[in-house]
Amino acid sequence: MSYFFSASPPRTAIILAFCGFLLNLYPLPLFANVQLILGNAAYVIAAVVLGPRYAVAVALSCAAGLFMIWGTTHVFVLFPLEALVLAMATRRGIYSLYAGVGFWLLIGTPLFYLYGLTLTSLPVSHLPFIAFKQAINGLFYIGLGAVLLLMLPKLTLSGISHPKTPERFSDKLTYSFTLFISLAMLIAALLFNQFFIERQQLLIKKNLQNNALHLSQFTFDYLQEHQRAIAQGAQWLSMMDGGSEKQQHWLTLFNHGYPAFLTMLIANERGHIVAASPAARMMDEAIKKGEYSVADRHYFKEAFYNQTPFVSPVFMGRGFGSDPIVAVSAPIYSQGRPSHPSGILEGSLDLNRFVLIDKQNRHHSEQYLLLTDENNRVIYASAPLNITALSEFASAESGLEYRTSLQLINLHDLTNPNPEYIYAQEPLANGWRLMVLTPFAPLMQMAETQFLRTCILLIISMGFSFYLARLISRMLTSPLETIAHEFNSPGKQSKPLPADAPAEVQTLYQSLKASQQQLLSYQLELEEKVAFRTFELEKANQKLQALAERDPLTGLYNRRYTTAGFAPLQAMCERSGEAIAVVILDLDFFKAINDNHGHLAGDECLRQVAILLTQHFKRDSDLVARYGGEEFLLILPMTNALKIEHHLNLLREQLARHPVVLPGAQEPIHLSVSVGAAVANASFSDTLEAWLKVADDNLYQAKAEGRNRVVCTLINDEIPRQQVMDHKP
């Protein structure tokens, strides 16, 4: 790499032009049609290293790559102009990042906005976002090119371009801080926006899919319910005795029970209507005279001749109702002749009733419902979609060039590459299809708003980082210059510094050559620091020793600390004549919890019990410890001997009422505890083993009596000590 860049400027320009052209053929896609350009960093390097002529030539090559991808000619004007401005600014000692900010603020953004306003068909409302996005992209590849320049070896730039005078250390330090902080914040902002938009897409997609699945099942159940109703009604009519008046009365009541049927009818074997609902339909003269027949209708033929329940495609009613309907029919049989139909029962399902299904989704105000039949005709569409019922469903997949996991579609402007709706669809078992749609524009607007807000905050942060870097650089360089001038003494420079070294470093170098003896004082200072660090380390080791007294899982005291801590507590209580309670708690069936739920679940149960114990026994003098496995030990000095058993029962009951809920578990873990306690005056014994013997016997008694209980022994002075020690449950 050093060989190529240290060669002649033409060869360097060709290499940069080729790299920029290739990189611009593959811009990094972000959300939708937003892309990140990397190849333009090539002409940023050329502008700093090679000068204006080569920078413009490299920029034209980079623009050619973008032209092949985008097909827009503005790249041959905007980017070469930017390369020229960067090169001229570099010749005047202005850093490339500062020059880039000035270019996009004063020239690039207004010029791009004017181009979009006059020479493109882009919506005016989108132009500010697009222009601002282009400016942020420009700052990104300028910052990338500047970082690459700092990372190149010194030989890379030898013989090509050098500043005539050394740069001030404060200026270089300010620029480096500003460059790296700004680029890091820019990358973080882009990644944050990308993560935010992808998260929103995932939520929208999941929500649409769930709603589509739910509403499709609701729709299918709606059809199945009314199909079963017609089939059951036909069975009733097959068993019914009586004439047409009785059938008319039955049909009217049946229709009242299923108001979703717009009209209903009973036809005989010739297709003549013998009963209808609403009953006013029977007043038609053609029906009265028996001249009106439905024998040519599909719902009659399928039900009567094939003798199967039938759900028709959507069609426009004629004669006996003129609304878009779905006909549901079933055969009626003669009494005693189950294989000989005597007519049909038919109900015209009102399509407008699908509004009720649509209302099920109204808590999502920006989601619309569209239902088509097996012939791809619209059965129902939410009013905002403005699609006529029974029309042929026409749509076009859109947003094919957008980087998104969402399904995008156009329903009105089928040739527009910009998507209108996001959708999810679910097929029904009868061949129908239900789609749930939401407009794409709000998501795009949210992305634009998020991007603009983040970038505005980024610009403010860049300004603040520049100010902070300038302040820090002054704080660093001013003392260095003072020290250099104070301790500098005339002397011959034995080894010259590099020509590109900052002026402050050159001055400091001269002063340090004359002040080498002061290193001894620094050595003494270092020894003092080492001694101080050693002292700090010893204190840290003491803290670690204290931490060793705690159980790492529960945070309670461990067995060793408890054993050592009993003696001071017993002595204190014996002096004051107070009572002590020693309690052992053991979780019931804990091995089954580990076996069934795993050791991690068991550990979580132990932690929860430890929290509950510290909440119940929170006096400074109370000693709460994990004694081993699933056992816990309480040493409660100065306790009320008459109330301790009640308090332990409250603890046991609260533990039983609050099962442990684990993340991802299907059901909580219910816990219970067996408790053995020994309560006595502190003079009972000065060894913990004697107290534990009584408490442990009581614990085994609690286990033997069925677990989940408290067994407490109140040892008074009237009971001999040996009798208590020999007590067996």
C-alpha positions in Angstrom: 0.0 0.0 0.0 2.8 2.4 0.8 4.4 1.7 -2.6 1.3 2.7 -4.5 0.5 5.8 -2.5 4.1 6.9 -2.4 4.3 6.7 -6.2 3.5 9.5 -8.7 0.2 11.5 -8.2 -1.4 10.1 -11.4 -1.0 6.5 -10.2 -2.4 7.5 -6.8 -5.4 9.2 -8.4 -6.1 6.2 -10.6 -6.1 3.9 -7.5 -8.3 6.2 -5.6 -10.7 6.6 -8.5 -11.0 2.9 -9.0 -11.6 2.2 -5.3 -14.2 5.0 -5.1 -16.0 3.7 -8.3 -16.3 0.2 -6.9 -17.4 1.2 -3.5 -20.1 3.5 -4.9 -21.5 0.6 -6.9 -22.5 -1.0 -3.6 -23.8 1.7 -1.2 -24.8 0.4 2.3 -28.7 0.2 2.5 -30.4 1.5 5.6 -34.2 1.8 6.0 -36.4 2.0 2.9 -34.4 3.7 0.1 -31.9 5.4 2.4 -28.4 4.5 1.5 -24.9 5.2 2.9 -22.1 6.2 0.5 -18.6 5.1 1.3 -16.8 5.5 -2.0 -16.7 9.3 -1.9 -14.1 9.0 0.8 -11.7 8.4 -2.1 -11.9 11.9 -3.4 -11.7 13.3 0.1 -8.3 11.7 0.4 -7.4 12.9 -3.1 -8.4 16.5 -2.2 -6.1 16.5 0.8 -3.2 14.6 -0.7 -3.2 15.4 -4.5 -4.7 18.8 -4.9 -7.7 20.2 -6.9 -7.2 18.7 -10.4 -6.8 15.1 -9.2 -9.5 15.5 -6.6 -12.1 16.6 -9.3 -11.0 13.6 -11.5 -11.4 11.1 -8.7 -14.8 12.7 -7.8 -16.0 12.2 -11.4 -15.1 8.5 -11.3 -16.9 8.1 -7.9 -20.0 10.0 -9.4 -20.0 7.5 -12.3 -20.5 4.6 -9.9 -23.4 6.4 -8.3 -24.9 7.3 -11.6 -25.0 3.6 -12.6 -27.0 2.9 -9.4 -29.2 6.0 -9.1 -29.5 7.2 -12.7 -29.4 10.9 -11.7 -27.0 13.4 -13.3 -26.7 15.7 -10.3 -23.9 13.6 -9.0 -21.6 14.9 -11.8 -22.1 18.5 -10.5 -22.4 18.2 -6.7 -19.6 15.8 -5.9 -16.8 17.3 -8.1 -17.7 20.7 -6.7 -17.4 19.3 -3.2 -14.0 17.8 -4.1 -12.8 21.2 -5.5 -13.9 23.1 -2.4 -12.2 20.5 -0.1 -8.9 20.7 -2.1 -8.9 24.5 -2.1 -9.6 24.7 1.6 -6.8 22.2 2.4 -4.3 24.4 0.5 -5.3 27.2 2.8 -4.7 25.1 5.9 -8.4 24.3 6.7 -9.0 20.8 7.9 -11.2 18.6 5.6 -13.9 18.1 8.2 -14.3 21.8 8.8 -14.3 22.5 5.1 -17.0 19.7 4.6 -19.3 21.2 7.3 -19.0 24.6 5.6 -19.6 23.2 2.1 -22.8 21.3 3.0 -24.1 24.2 5.2 -23.5 26.9 2.6 -23.4 25.2 -0.8 -24.3 21.5 -0.9 -27.6 21.4 0.9 -29.1 24.6 -0.8 -27.9 23.4 -4.2 -29.3 19.9 -3.7 -32.7 21.3 -2.5 -32.8 23.6 -5.6 -32.1 20.6 -7.8 -34.9 18.5 -6.2 -37.3 21.4 -6.5 -36.7 22.2 -10.1 -35.5 19.1 -11.9 -37.2 16.2 -10.1 -40.8 15.1 -9.3 -40.0 14.5 -5.6 -42.7 15.7 -3.2 -41.8 19.1 -1.8 -42.6 17.8 1.7 -39.8 15.2 1.3 -37.1 17.5 0.0 -35.9 18.9 3.4 -35.4 15.4 4.7 -33.6 14.2 1.5 -31.3 17.2 1.4 -30.5 16.9 5.1 -29.9 13.1 4.6 -27.4 13.9 1.8 -25.6 16.4 4.0 -25.3 13.9 6.8 -24.0 11.3 4.3 -21.5 13.9 3.1 -20.2 14.5 6.6 -19.9 10.7 7.1 -17.7 10.0 4.1 -15.6 13.2 4.7 -15.0 12.0 8.3 -14.2 8.5 7.0 -11.7 9.9 4.6 -10.1 12.1 7.2 -9.7 9.1 9.6 -8.1 7.1 6.8 -5.7 9.9 6.3 -4.7 9.8 9.9 -4.3 6.1 9.9 -2.0 5.9 6.8 1.7 5.5 7.5 4.0 8.4 7.2 5.6 7.0 4.0 2.1 7.2 2.4 2.2 10.9 2.1 6.0 11.4 1.6 6.8 13.4 -1.5 3.1 14.2 -2.3 1.9 16.9 0.1 3.3 18.6 3.1 2.2 21.7 5.0 4.7 24.4 4.6 4.8 25.3 8.3 4.4 23.0 11.2 0.9 22.7 12.6 0.1 23.8 16.1 -0.3 21.0 18.5 -3.5 22.5 20.0 -5.1 22.8 16.5 -4.1 19.3 15.6 -5.3 17.9 18.9 -8.6 19.8 18.6 -9.2 18.5 15.1 -8.4 14.9 16.0 -10.7 14.9 19.0 -13.5 16.6 17.0 -13.0 14.2 14.1 -13.1 11.0 16.1 -15.9 12.1 18.4 -18.0 13.3 15.6 -17.5 10.2 13.5 -18.2 8.0 16.4 -21.4 9.9 17.3 -22.5 9.8 13.6 -22.0 6.1 13.4 -23.8 5.6 16.7 -26.7 7.8 15.5 -27.0 5.8 12.3 -26.9 2.5 14.1 -29.5 3.7 16.7 -31.8 4.9 13.9 -31.4 1.7 12.1 -32.1 -0.4 15.2 -35.1 1.8 16.1 -36.6 1.5 12.6 -36.0 -2.2 12.4 -37.7 -2.6 15.8 -40.7 -0.6 14.6 -40.9 -2.7 11.5 -40.8 -5.9 13.5 -43.6 -4.7 15.8 -45.8 -3.5 12.9 -45.2 -6.8 11.0 -46.0 -8.9 14.1 -49.1 -6.8 14.9 -50.4 -7.1 11.3 -49.8 -10.8 11.2 -51.5 -11.4 14.5 -54.5 -9.3 13.6 -54.8 -10.9 10.2 -54.8 -14.4 11.8 -57.3 -13.3 14.5 -59.7 -11.6 12.1 -59.5 -14.4 9.5 -60.5 -16.9 12.1 -63.2 -14.6 13.3 -64.5 -14.3 9.7 -64.4 -18.0 9.1 -66.2 -18.7 12.4 -68.8 -16.1 11.3 -69.4 -18.0 8.1 -69.4 -21.4 9.7 -71.9 -20.3 12.4 -74.4 -19.2 9.8 -73.8 -22.2 7.6 -74.5 -24.5 10.6 -77.6 -22.4 11.3 -79.0 -23.0 7.8 -78.2 -26.7 8.0 -79.9 -27.1 11.4 -82.8 -25.0 10.2 -83.2 -27.3 7.1 -83.2 -30.3 9.5 -86.0 -28.7 11.5 -88.1 -28.1 8.4 -87.5 -31.7 7.3 -89.1 -32.9 10.6 -91.9 -30.2 10.7 -95.5 -31.0 9.9 -97.8 -28.3 8.6 -98.3 -26.1 5.6 -96.7 -22.9 4.3 -98.2 -20.7 7.0 -96.4 -22.7 9.7 -93.2 -22.5 7.7 -93.6 -18.8 7.2 -94.0 -18.3 11.0 -91.0 -20.5 11.7 -88.9 -18.7 9.1 -89.7 -15.2 10.5 -88.7 -16.3 14.0 -85.6 -18.0 12.7 -84.5 -14.8 10.8 -85.0 -12.8 14.0 -82.6 -15.2 15.7 -80.0 -14.7 12.9 -80.3 -11.0 11.8 -77.1 -11.3 9.7 -79.3 -12.9 7.0 -80.6 -10.0 4.9 -83.3 -12.2 3.4 -84.3 -15.8 3.8 -86.6 -18.1 1.8 -88.0 -21.6 1.6 -88.4 -23.0 -1.9 -90.1 -26.2 -3.0 -88.8 -28.8 -5.4 -89.7 -26.7 -8.4 -87.9 -23.6 -7.0 -91.1 -21.7 -6.2 -90.9 -19.7 -3.0 -93.3 -20.9 -0.3 -92.0 -18.7 2.6 -89.8 -15.7 2.9 -88.4 -13.3 5.5 -89.0 -10.5 5.7 -92.6 -11.6 5.2 -93.4 -8.6 3.0 -91.5 -10.3 0.3 -94.4 -12.7 -0.1 -96.7 -9.8 -1.2 -95.0 -9.8 -4.6 -97.5 -10.8 -7.3 -95.1 -13.1 -9.1 -94.4 -15.0 -5.9 -98.2 -15.2 -5.0 -99.0 -16.7 -8.5 -96.1 -19.2 -8.3 -94.5 -17.6 -11.3 -91.2 -16.7 -9.6 -88.7 -19.4 -9.4 -85.1 -19.7 -8.0 -84.5 -23.0 -9.7 -81.8 -21.5 -11.9 -79.7 -20.2 -9.0 -76.5 -21.9 -7.9 -77.6 -22.0 -4.3 -80.8 -24.0 -5.3 -79.0 -26.4 -7.7 -76.1 -27.2 -5.3 -78.4 -27.7 -2.3 -81.3 -29.5 -4.0 -79.5 -31.7 -6.6 -76.2 -32.3 -4.9 -77.9 -32.4 -1.4 -75.0 -30.6 0.3 -74.9 -27.4 2.3 -73.6 -24.6 0.0 -72.0 -21.2 0.4 -72.0 -19.3 -2.8 -69.4 -16.8 -4.1 -70.4 -13.2 -3.7 -73.0 -12.0 -6.2 -75.6 -9.3 -6.7 -79.0 -10.3 -5.7 -81.7 -10.0 -8.3 -85.4 -10.1 -8.0 -85.7 -11.4 -4.4 -83.4 -8.7 -3.1 -80.8 -6.7 -5.0 -77.9 -6.3 -2.6 -74.4 -7.9 -2.7 -74.9 -11.1 -0.9 -73.4 -14.5 0.0 -76.1 -17.2 -0.3 -76.0 -20.0 2.2 -78.4 -22.9 1.5 -79.2 -26.5 2.6 -81.6 -29.2 1.3 -85.0 -29.9 3.0 -86.1 -33.5 2.9 -89.6 -35.1 2.9 -90.7 -36.8 6.0 -89.8 -40.5 5.9 -87.7 -40.0 2.8 -84.2 -38.8 3.9 -82.7 -39.1 0.4 -85.5 -37.2 -1.5 -85.2 -33.4 -1.1 -88.5 -31.5 -1.1 -87.0 -28.0 -1.3 -84.3 -25.8 0.1 -83.7 -23.3 2.9 -81.6 -20.3 1.8 -80.3 -17.2 3.7 -78.6 -14.2 2.0 -75.8 -13.2 4.3 -75.5 -9.4 4.5 -72.0 -8.3 3.4 -72.4 -5.1 5.4 -72.3 -7.2 8.5 -68.6 -7.6 7.9 -68.4 -4.1 9.4 -68.7 -5.8 12.7 -65.6 -7.8 12.0 -63.9 -4.5 11.0 -64.9 -3.0 14.3 -63.1 -5.7 16.1 -59.9 -4.1 14.8 -60.9 -0.5 15.5 -58.5 -0.2 18.4 -55.9 0.0 15.6 -57.2 3.3 14.0 -54.7 3.1 11.2 -55.4 -0.5 10.2 -57.9 -1.4 7.4 -59.6 -4.6 6.5 -60.0 -6.0 3.0 -61.7 -9.3 2.2 -61.8 -11.1 -1.2 -63.5 -14.3 -2.4 -62.0 -17.2 -4.3 -62.5 -15.3 -7.6 -60.4 -12.4 -6.4 -63.4 -10.1 -6.1 -63.7 -7.6 -3.2 -66.2 -8.8 -0.6 -65.6 -6.0 1.9 -63.2 -3.1 2.2 -62.8 -0.6 5.0 -64.2 2.8 4.0 -60.9 4.6 3.9 -59.6 2.2 1.2 -62.3 3.5 -1.2 -62.8 0.2 -3.0 -66.2 -0.9 -4.3 -67.7 -4.2 -3.2 -67.8 -6.9 -5.9 -65.1 -5.1 -8.0 -62.1 -7.0 -9.2 -59.3 -6.7 -6.7 -56.4 -5.0 -8.3 -53.0 -4.4 -6.6 -49.3 -4.2 -7.3 -46.4 -5.2 -5.1 -44.3 -2.1 -4.5 -41.2 -0.9 -2.7 -39.1 -3.6 -4.3 -36.1 -1.4 -4.0 -36.8 -0.7 -0.4 -34.7 -2.4 2.3 -37.5 -3.7 4.6 -38.9 -6.9 5.9 -42.5 -5.6 5.5 -44.8 -6.6 2.7 -45.7 -3.5 0.7 -48.5 -3.0 -1.8 -50.2 -0.4 -3.9 -54.0 -0.4 -4.3 -54.6 2.9 -6.2 -51.5 4.0 -8.1 -50.3 0.7 -9.3 -47.3 2.1 -11.3 -45.9 4.2 -8.4 -42.7 2.6 -7.0 -43.4 4.2 -3.6 -45.5 1.9 -1.5 -49.0 2.9 -0.2 -49.7 0.2 2.4 -48.1 -2.4 4.6 -50.1 -5.5 4.7 -50.4 -9.0 6.1 -52.8 -11.6 4.7 -54.4 -14.9 5.8 -56.2 -17.4 3.6 -59.5 -18.9 4.7 -60.4 -22.5 4.3 -63.2 -21.6 1.8 -60.8 -19.9 -0.6 -61.4 -16.4 0.7 -58.5 -14.1 1.6 -58.4 -11.5 4.4 -55.8 -8.7 4.3 -55.0 -6.2 7.1 -53.4 -3.0 5.8 -51.9 0.0 7.4 -50.6 3.1 5.5 -46.8 3.1 4.8 -46.5 6.9 4.9 -46.7 7.2 8.7 -43.9 4.8 9.2 -41.8 6.7 6.6 -42.7 10.0 8.3 -41.7 8.6 11.7 -38.4 7.4 10.3 -37.8 10.9 8.8 -38.7 12.6 12.1 -36.5 10.3 14.1 -33.6 10.8 11.6 -34.0 14.6 11.7 -34.2 14.8 15.5 -31.2 12.5 15.9 -29.1 14.4 13.3 -30.0 17.8 14.9 -28.9 16.5 18.2 -25.8 15.1 16.5 -24.9 18.6 15.1 -25.4 20.2 18.5 -23.2 17.4 20.0 -20.5 18.0 17.3 -20.5 21.7 18.1 -20.2 20.9 21.8 -17.4 18.3 21.2 -15.5 20.9 19.1 -15.7 23.4 22.0 -14.7 20.8 24.5 -11.8 19.5 22.4 -10.6 23.1 22.0 -10.8 23.7 25.7 -9.0 20.4 26.5 -6.3 21.1 23.9 -5.6 24.5 25.4 -5.5 23.0 28.9 -2.9 20.5 27.6 -0.7 22.7 25.5 -0.5 25.8 27.6 1.2 24.1 30.6 3.5 22.3 28.1 4.6 25.6 26.5 5.1 27.2 30.0 7.3 24.3 31.1 9.3 24.3 27.9 10.0 28.0 28.0 10.8 27.9 31.8 13.3 25.0 31.6 14.7 25.6 28.1 18.4 26.3 27.9 20.5 26.9 24.8 22.1 23.7 23.5 22.9 21.9 20.3 20.2 19.6 19.0 21.7 16.2 18.6 18.8 14.6 16.7 16.4 16.7 14.6 12.7 16.1 15.0 10.6 15.1 11.9 9.5 18.0 9.7 5.8 17.5 10.3 6.2 17.5 14.2 4.0 20.2 15.9 5.7 23.4 17.0 4.9 22.7 20.6 6.5 19.3 20.5 9.6 20.7 19.0 9.9 23.3 21.8 9.2 20.6 24.4 11.8 18.4 22.9 14.5 21.0 23.3 13.5 21.6 26.9 13.4 17.9 27.8 17.0 17.5 26.5 18.2 20.0 29.0 16.1 18.7 31.9 16.9 15.0 32.0 18.1 15.2 35.6 14.6 15.9 36.8 13.7 12.3 36.0 15.1 11.3 39.3 12.5 13.3 41.2 9.9 11.6 39.1 11.3 8.2 40.1 10.9 9.1 43.8 7.4 10.3 43.1 6.8 7.0 41.4 8.1 5.0 44.4 5.7 7.0 46.7 2.8 6.2 44.4 3.8 2.5 44.4 3.8 2.6 48.2 0.5 4.3 48.2 -0.9 1.7 45.8 0.4 -1.1 48.0 -1.4 0.4 50.9 -4.6 0.6 48.9 -4.1 -3.0 47.8 -3.9 -4.1 51.4 -7.1 -2.3 52.2 -8.8 -4.0 49.2 -7.6 -7.4 50.5 -9.2 -6.6 53.8 -12.4 -5.9 52.0 -12.2 -9.2 50.1 -11.7 -10.9 53.5 -14.9 -9.3 54.7 -16.7 -10.4 51.5 -15.6 -14.0 52.2 -18.0 -14.0 55.1 -21.0 -13.8 52.8 -22.8 -16.5 50.8 -22.2 -15.5 47.1 -25.6 -16.8 46.0 -28.0 -15.2 48.5 -25.9 -12.4 49.9 -26.6 -13.7 53.4 -23.9 -14.6 56.0 -22.3 -17.9 55.5 -22.0 -20.8 58.0 -18.5 -19.8 59.2 -19.4 -16.2 60.0 -22.6 -17.4 61.8 -20.6 -19.8 64.0 -18.1 -17.1 64.9 -20.8 -14.5 65.4 -22.9 -16.5 67.9 -20.6 -16.1 70.9 -20.7 -12.3 71.1 -24.5 -12.2 70.7 -24.9 -14.9 73.4 -22.6 -13.1 75.8 -24.4 -9.8 75.3 -27.8 -11.4 75.9 -26.6 -13.3 78.9 -25.3 -10.1 80.5 -28.6 -8.4 80.1 -30.8 -11.5 80.9 -32.4 -11.5 77.4 -33.7 -14.5 75.4 -32.3 -15.8 72.2 -34.1 -17.6 69.4 -32.2 -20.0 67.1 -34.2 -21.0 64.1 -33.5 -23.5 61.3 -35.6 -23.2 58.1 -35.5 -25.9 55.4 -37.3 -25.6 52.1 -39.7 -28.5 51.4 -39.2 -30.7 48.4 -36.3 -28.6 47.2 -34.6 -31.5 45.4 -37.8 -31.9 43.3 -37.6 -28.3 42.3 -34.0 -28.8 41.1 -34.9 -32.0 39.3 -38.0 -30.5 37.6 -37.0 -26.9 37.0 -33.2 -27.0 37.0 -30.6 -25.7 39.3 -30.9 -22.2 38.0 -34.6 -22.2 39.1 -33.5 -23.6 42.5 -30.9 -20.8 42.9 -33.6 -18.2 42.2 -35.8 -19.8 44.8 -33.0 -19.5 47.4 -32.5 -15.9 46.5 -36.2 -15.1 46.9 -36.3 -16.8 50.3 -33.2 -14.8 51.3 -34.9 -11.6 50.4 -38.0 -12.5 52.3 -36.0 -13.4 55.4 -34.1 -10.1 55.4 -37.5 -8.3 55.1 -38.9 -10.1 58.1 -35.8 -10.0 60.3 -34.2 -6.6 59.7 -32.9 -5.5 63.1 -29.2 -4.8 63.2 -28.7 -7.5 65.8 -30.5 -10.2 63.8 -28.2 -12.7 62.2 -29.7 -14.2 59.0 -27.5 -16.8 57.3 -27.6 -19.6 54.7 -26.5 -22.6 56.7 -26.1 -25.1 53.8 -28.0 -26.3 50.7 -31.6 -25.3 51.2 -31.3 -24.6 54.9 -31.3 -21.2 56.5 -30.3 -20.2 60.1 -31.6 -17.3 62.2 -30.0 -16.2 65.4 -32.4 -13.6 66.9 -31.0 -12.0 70.1 -33.2 -10.1 72.6 -36.3 -11.8 71.1 -39.9 -11.9 72.5 -40.2 -15.5 73.4 -44.1 -15.4 73.3 -44.3 -13.9 69.9 -41.5 -15.6 67.9 -43.6 -18.6 66.9 -46.4 -16.3 65.6 -43.8 -14.3 63.6 -42.3 -17.4 62.1 -45.8 -18.6 61.1 -46.3 -15.2 59.3 -43.1 -15.8 57.4 -44.1 -19.3 56.5 -47.6 -18.1 55.3 -46.2 -15.2 53.3 -43.7 -17.6 51.5 -46.6 -19.9 50.6 -48.7 -17.0 49.2 -46.0 -15.7 47.0 -44.7 -18.3 44.5 -41.5 -17.6 42.6 -42.2 -16.5 39.0 -39.3 -17.4 36.6 -38.9 -15.6 33.2 -40.2 -17.8 30.4 -41.7 -20.4 32.8 -45.2 -21.7 32.1 -46.2 -21.7 35.8 -44.8 -20.3 39.0 -42.9 -22.4 41.6 -44.8 -22.7 44.9 -42.6 -22.9 48.0 -43.2 -24.1 51.5 -40.8 -24.2 54.5 -40.5 -26.3 57.6 -39.2 -24.5 60.6 -37.6 -25.7 63.8 -36.9 -23.1 66.6 -35.4 -23.1 70.0 -36.1 -20.1 72.3 -34.5 -19.8 75.7 -32.7 -17.5 78.0 -29.1 -16.8 76.8 -27.8 -18.7 79.7 -29.2 -21.9 78.4 -25.8 -22.6 76.6 -22.8 -20.8 75.4 -22.2 -23.2 72.5 -24.2 -22.9 69.3 -24.3 -26.7 68.9 -26.6 -27.0 71.9 -29.1 -24.6 70.5 -28.9 -26.2 67.0 -29.6 -29.6 68.5 -33.0 -28.5 69.8 -33.8 -26.5 66.7 -32.8 -29.3 64.4 -34.9 -31.8 66.4 -37.9 -29.5 66.0 -37.2 -29.2 62.3 -37.3 -33.0 61.9 -40.5 -33.0 63.9 -42.0 -30.4 61.5 -40.9 -32.6 58.6 -42.4 -35.7 60.1 -45.7 -34.0 60.8 -46.2 -33.2 57.1 -43.9 -30.2 56.4 -44.9 -26.6 55.9 -45.2 -25.9 59.7 -43.4 -24.4 62.6 -42.3 -26.4 65.6 -40.9 -24.2 68.4 -39.6 -25.2 71.8 -39.7 -22.6 74.6 -37.0 -23.7 77.0 -37.5 -22.3 80.5 -35.5 -22.6 83.6 -37.8 -25.3 85.0 -36.8 -27.8 82.3 -33.4 -29.3 83.0 -30.8 -28.6 80.3 -29.9 -32.2 79.9 -33.6 -33.1 79.4 -33.8 -30.6 76.6 -30.6 -31.9 75.0 -32.0 -35.4 75.1 -35.4 -34.4 73.7 -36.5 -36.4 70.7 -39.4 -35.4 68.5 
